[in-house]
Amino acid sequence: MEPVVALVVAAGSGSRLGGDIPKALRELDGRPLVSHSLEGLAAGGVDRAVIVIAPGLDDDFAGVVAGSPIPARCVHGGAERQDSVLNGLAAIAADPDLAAARYVLVHDAARALVPADVVRRVIEALIGGAVAAIPVLPVVDTIREVTATGSATVDRSRLRAVQTPQGFSRDVLELAHQLVADQDLQVTDDAAAVEALGYPVVLVPGDREALKVTEPLDLLFAEAIVRSHA
Amino acid sequence: MEPVVALVVAAGSGSRLGGDIPKALRELDGRPLVSHSLEGLAAGGVDRAVIVIAPGLDDDFAGVVAGSPIPARCVHGGAERQDSVLNGLAAIAADPDLAAARYVLVHDAARALVPADVVRRVIEALIGGAVAAIPVLPVVDTIREVTATGSATVDRSRLRAVQTPQGFSRDVLELAHQLVADQDLQVTDDAAAVEALGYPVVLVPGDREALKVTEPLDLLFAEAIVRSHA
């Protein structure tokens, strides 16, 4: 069977977290965020990982690669998130061990505690024929939209908060990012890039524990989740 | 000066939290959620509180009232949240100590850790002339909107997540809830009710610590926040 490959985007600086460690290397329960991510991905059925890091940090990530539960390697990201994904896709295409992969999951390293079930649901949707499958959560807060004249309540029952990993047919994701690069499109995530090609995006249930660690408060919450599992 | 009154909505069952204690009485760091709320409101400048509770629970809330940092009393809520607010407004109007209040802040008891600064910003906006002022946060997740044919990305830069306390001119809030009741309007919060009358809503910065405790994970997060303050 073709391997399921994860592209783990770990090139963020983490300036909002404070400190000068790259965000993906910030420790949670004694291990880097990206290591937690690799464990969740592996537990959910991912076979191999390509970690997209900032240039020059290969030595810093060497321990993460050595300790990964699945074969992993690092590639360098670009200026924008989409450049990082493009570089990761190019590395997959050029790697004899990965080039047979039909599916790619793009994951934010900072969503360190992604449960295996979420990863599994994304992969199952792809195996079931989805070209793109993303985990989402209902939006529980009242949401307002700022308008030209003020703001107005939005019908939150129609809104979904998007998480990662986002799963794709690899060939479609490549085409999508090529289109985004060629036409200089602004997209907020990979699903939006694939949508720009005209493909539908399948929604699967996410999980609040897959929260993205961005600010110190998120790290505090992630630590509380880890403790609750202990 | 007229007192600033808070209507603390504490009539929720808390079934999503598990257990059979009303949500507002669930303990956080050894005290009921609603007691934490009263402390935040008091610290932010609220002078008096009317707590809207489910009928029959007066004895259960007696300790909360006795321990409140500001004078507080309970009134019974109705079937829907807006009935609860209407009952609370009627109690304020009928109370000689409260009837002079020009401003009312409506607060969810489950937003237990609302920082004093958030309360203060809402009150300051009202004193500055706002008819309605609500705390909001930027939306950090990518948001999709489910449509008739699938889903599509929404421009999150225009979205705001709404918190409480929501502050109002008391007479306008009364008129708004009367309109909602008379015309059987569906509104998700008090700001939307006031908007239905045609008044603008002023947005002030909220705070992530004012999270609403709804599920066990929220209680876990709230506990982590309390510990981080210790």
Interface residues (C-beta under 8 A of the other chain):
Chain A: V136 V139 V140 D141 T142 I143 R144 E145 V146 T147 G150 S151 A152 T153 V154 R156 R158 L159 R160 A161 V162 Q163 V187 T188 D189 A191 A192 E195 P200 V201 L203 R208 E209 K212 T214 E215 L217 L220 F221 E223 A224 I225 S228
Chain B: V136 V139 V140 D141 T142 I143 R144 E145 V146 T147 G150 S151 A152 T153 V154 R156 R158 L159 R160 A161 V162 Q163 V187 T188 D189 A191 A192 E195 P200 V201 L203 R208 E209 K212 T214 E215 L217 L220 F221 E223 A224 I225 S228
